[in-house]
Amino acid sequence: MTPAEFKRRRRQLMRMMGPDSIAILPSAPVATRNRDVEYPYRPDSDFYYLTGFPEPEAVAVLIPGRKQAEYVLFCRERDKKKEMWDGARAGQAGACDVYGADDSFPIGDLGDILPRMLEQRERVFYAMGCNADLDRQLGEWVNHLRNESRSGLHGPLEFVALDHYLHDMRLYKSRSEIKAMRTAARISAKAHRRAMQVCRPGMMEYQLEAEITHECARHGARSQAYPAIVGGGGNACVLHYIDNDNELRDGDMVLIDAGCEYDYYASDITRTFPVNGIFSGPQRELYELVLAAQEAAIKKLKPGNHWDDPHQAAVKVITKGLVELGILKGSVPKLIRDKAYNKYYVHRTGHWLGMDVHDVGDYKIDGEWRLLEPGMVMTVEPGLYIPKGTRGVPAKWRNMGIRIEDDLLVTKDGHDVLTKDAPKTVAEIEAVMGG
């Protein structure tokens, strides 16, 4: 993203906030892994969306119409000794010159300066519950100002949920965001193709995970958007399986749900394929049912349809297919009303995608499913899960978990499958694995 992109976002938010308001956004705290070892730092998505500032210990303040400075960034000071250990800091000069702040102060001065900024502001836009320390401090500052009302300092009269405004902004992706997401999707598709090419019976699940992370890193995406799921056999029936420590056996399938993060934007792909490279008859039957459900769901992705339309399309295909296979018995409409498919299809068909893998944005507005609009990005991921001990299902279909997931952009004419480079049909997968 360019500095102009972040500036545009800040201006858009400040227009929505209106005069006599102030927005306060802290970045994420540093997280300790164990003892004195920290996790690799990633800023809070809302904070980064507006600032592009990658350092910890920072607070962004937006004050529409303020003559001195509308965008103020509190951040760490330059420190040669600490920078020798942990790398360069932007400092106050860098916050302005590189990251576009109108003014910047040391983070240690937050308690002295921010309360004065709150004076005479009627509304505070803030996301409560994200930073307990700042929640407490902000409450103390506001109460102090209100207690000083006799001296003419009334303090803010209203707190407004900042995330309500900001998350609706984030739901609609700009050209720059779409470009980053296309890159993340292409890299992740390469990684899934690589996993198919090297997979052999006797490998360990973590070895395929290593192929995924290696392929992503060598193309510039060093971080995964979430812990990779590599589940062979029955492990694929555990939706959030991340142990990835079992052997991949001949005759089983393996489900890989993995996607990289590129320039702070996520991809999210799931592919399921036979460990030995050839689908058996029963595997093919279930796989092609899930694929048909995904294709039906994808057709529903277009402006004017609502969020639930793809899910209902997938449910109809899966329920009808399970009846044809003899796994479910009864009329399809009644089975759908009774949600009989829930025994084998236990999740919804997708979610928003963006800076977070389960990205922000309301799915319903005033109790009604949200209409799809150009610029929205979502996943489509139907699945079937039949654990080993499932009763009433022939043994040939047990111990299988199948999910097929792609990332899609809603366009003015329909949709664009961002992850189309990842092999998906039976013929494509067998050709890649056979090659």
Long-range contacts (C-beta under 8 A, 24 or more apart in sequence): 1-52, 1-176, 1-177, 1-180, 1-263, 1-264, 2-176, 3-52, 3-99, 3-100, 5-52, 5-174, 5-176, 6-49, 6-50, 6-51, 6-52, 6-99, 6-100, 7-100, 9-49, 9-50, 9-169, 10-50, 10-62, 10-70, 10-71, 12-169, 13-50, 13-62, 13-165, 13-166, 13-169, 14-62, 14-64, 14-70, 15-64, 16-165, 17-62, 17-64, 17-123, 17-125, 17-165, 18-64, 18-123, 19-64, 19-65, 20-120, 20-121, 20-122, 20-123, 21-63, 21-64, 21-121, 21-122, 21-123, 21-124, 21-125, 21-160, 22-61, 22-62, 22-63, 22-117, 22-118, 22-121, 22-123, 22-124, 22-125, 22-156, 23-60, 23-61, 23-62, 23-63, 23-124, 23-125, 23-126, 23-162, 24-59, 24-60, 24-61, 24-114, 24-124, 24-125, 24-126, 24-134, 24-138, 24-162, 25-50, 25-51, 25-59, 25-60, 25-61, 25-62, 25-126, 25-127, 25-162, 26-58, 26-59, 26-60, 26-130, 26-131, 26-134, 27-53, 27-55, 27-56, 27-57, 27-58, 27-59, 27-60, 28-56, 29-56, 29-131, 30-56, 30-57, 40-223, 42-223, 42-264, 44-130, 45-170, 45-264, 45-355, 45-356, 45-360, 46-127, 46-162, 46-163, 46-166, 46-167, 46-170, 48-264, 48-355, 49-166, 49-169, 49-170, 49-355, 50-166, 51-99, 52-99, 52-100, 53-90, 53-95, 53-99, 55-89, 55-90, 57-107, 58-107, 59-107, 59-110, 59-114, 59-134, 61-114, 61-117, 62-125, 63-117, 63-121, 68-102, 68-103, 69-101, 69-102, 69-103, 70-102, 71-100, 71-101, 71-102, 71-103, 72-101, 72-102, 72-103, 72-104, 72-105, 72-117, 73-99, 73-101, 73-103, 73-104, 74-104, 74-105, 74-106, 74-107, 74-109, 74-110, 74-113, 74-114, 75-104, 75-106, 75-107, 76-106, 76-107, 77-106, 77-107, 77-108, 110-137, 111-137, 111-141, 114-141, 115-141, 115-144, 115-145, 118-142, 118-145, 118-155, 118-156, 119-145, 119-153, 119-155, 120-153, 120-154, 121-156, 122-156, 122-157, 122-158, 123-156, 123-157, 123-158, 123-159, 123-160, 124-156, 124-158, 124-159, 124-160, 125-160, 125-161, 125-162, 125-165, 126-159, 126-160, 126-161, 126-162, 127-161, 127-162, 127-163, 127-166, 128-159, 128-161, 163-360, 166-360, 167-360, 167-361, 167-362, 168-361, 168-362, 170-354, 170-355, 170-359, 170-360, 170-361, 171-352, 171-354, 171-359, 171-360, 171-361, 171-375, 171-376, 172-373, 172-375, 172-376, 173-354, 173-375, 173-376, 173-377, 173-409, 174-375, 177-265, 177-354, 178-375, 178-377, 178-409, 180-262, 180-263, 180-264, 180-265, 181-262, 181-265, 181-266, 181-267, 181-353, 181-354, 181-377, 181-407, 181-409, 181-418, 182-418, 183-262, 183-263, 184-221, 184-225, 184-259, 184-260, 184-261, 184-262, 184-263, 184-265, 184-266, 184-267, 185-259, 185-267, 185-269, 185-407, 185-418, 185-419, 185-421, 186-421, 187-215, 187-216, 187-219, 187-220, 187-221, 187-260, 187-262, 187-267, 188-216, 188-221, 188-258, 188-259, 188-260, 188-267, 188-268, 188-269, 188-419, 188-422, 189-269, 189-419, 189-420, 189-421, 189-422, 190-215, 190-216, 190-219, 190-421, 191-215, 191-216, 191-258, 191-260, 192-256, 192-258, 192-269, 192-271, 192-422, 192-423, 193-421, 193-422, 193-423, 193-432, 195-256, 195-271, 196-271, 196-273, 196-423, 196-429, 196-432, 196-433, 197-432, 197-433, 197-435, 199-248, 199-254, 199-273, 199-275, 199-277, 199-433, 200-248, 200-275, 200-276, 201-248, 201-249, 201-250, 201-275, 201-276, 202-247, 202-248, 202-250, 203-247, 203-248, 203-275, 204-244, 204-245, 204-246, 204-247, 204-248, 205-230, 205-231, 205-232, 205-235, 205-243, 205-244, 205-245, 205-246, 205-247, 205-248, 205-254, 206-230, 206-244, 206-245, 208-244, 208-248, 208-254, 208-256, 209-244, 209-258, 212-256, 212-258, 216-260, 220-262, 221-260, 221-261, 221-262, 223-260, 223-261, 224-258, 224-259, 224-260, 224-261, 225-259, 225-260, 225-261, 225-266, 225-267, 225-268, 225-357, 226-259, 226-266, 226-268, 226-357, 228-256, 228-257, 228-258, 229-255, 229-256, 229-257, 229-258, 229-270, 230-254, 230-255, 230-256, 230-258, 231-255, 231-256, 231-401, 232-275, 233-399, 234-387, 234-388, 234-399, 234-401, 235-401, 236-272, 236-385, 236-400, 236-401, 236-402, 236-403, 237-385, 237-386, 237-387, 237-399, 237-400, 237-401, 238-401, 239-346, 239-347, 239-385, 248-275, 249-275, 250-275, 250-276, 251-275, 251-276, 251-280, 252-399, 253-283, 253-287, 253-400, 253-401, 253-402, 255-401, 255-402, 255-403, 257-403, 257-405, 259-357, 259-407, 264-355, 265-354, 265-355, 266-353, 266-354, 266-355, 266-356, 266-357, 266-359, 267-353, 267-407, 267-418, 267-419, 268-353, 268-357, 268-379, 268-405, 268-407, 269-405, 269-406, 269-407, 269-419, 269-422, 270-381, 270-383, 270-403, 270-404, 270-405, 271-404, 271-405, 271-422, 271-423, 271-424, 271-429, 272-401, 272-402, 272-403, 272-404, 273-429, 273-433, 274-429, 274-433, 277-430, 277-433, 277-434, 278-430, 278-433, 279-426, 279-429, 279-430, 281-396, 282-396, 282-397, 282-400, 283-400, 284-426, 285-325, 285-397, 286-325, 286-384, 286-386, 286-397, 286-400, 286-402, 287-402, 287-426, 288-426, 289-317, 289-318, 289-321, 289-322, 289-325, 289-384, 290-318, 290-382, 290-383, 290-384, 290-402, 290-403, 290-404, 291-404, 291-424, 291-425, 292-317, 292-321, 293-317, 293-318, 293-321, 293-382, 294-380, 294-381, 294-382, 294-404, 294-406, 297-349, 297-350, 297-380, 297-382, 298-380, 298-406, 298-408, 298-415, 298-417, 301-372, 301-378, 301-380, 301-408, 301-410, 301-414, 301-415, 302-372, 302-410, 302-413, 302-414, 302-415, 303-371, 303-372, 303-373, 303-374, 303-410, 303-412, 303-414, 304-371, 304-372, 305-371, 305-372, 306-368, 306-369, 306-370, 306-371, 306-372, 307-363, 307-364, 307-369, 307-370, 307-371, 307-372, 308-369, 309-369, 309-372, 310-349, 310-350, 310-380, 311-348, 311-349, 311-350, 314-345, 314-349, 314-380, 314-382, 315-341, 315-345, 315-349, 318-344, 318-345, 318-382, 318-384, 325-397, 326-394, 327-386, 327-392, 327-393, 327-397, 344-384, 344-385, 344-386, 345-382, 345-383, 345-384, 345-385, 346-385, 347-381, 347-383, 349-380, 349-381, 349-382, 350-378, 350-379, 350-380, 350-381, 351-378, 351-379, 352-376, 352-377, 352-378, 353-377, 353-378, 353-379, 353-407, 372-410, 373-410, 374-410, 374-411, 374-412, 375-409, 375-410, 376-409, 376-410, 377-407, 377-408, 377-409, 377-410, 377-418, 378-407, 378-408, 378-410, 379-405, 379-406, 379-407, 379-408, 380-405, 380-406, 380-408, 381-405, 381-406
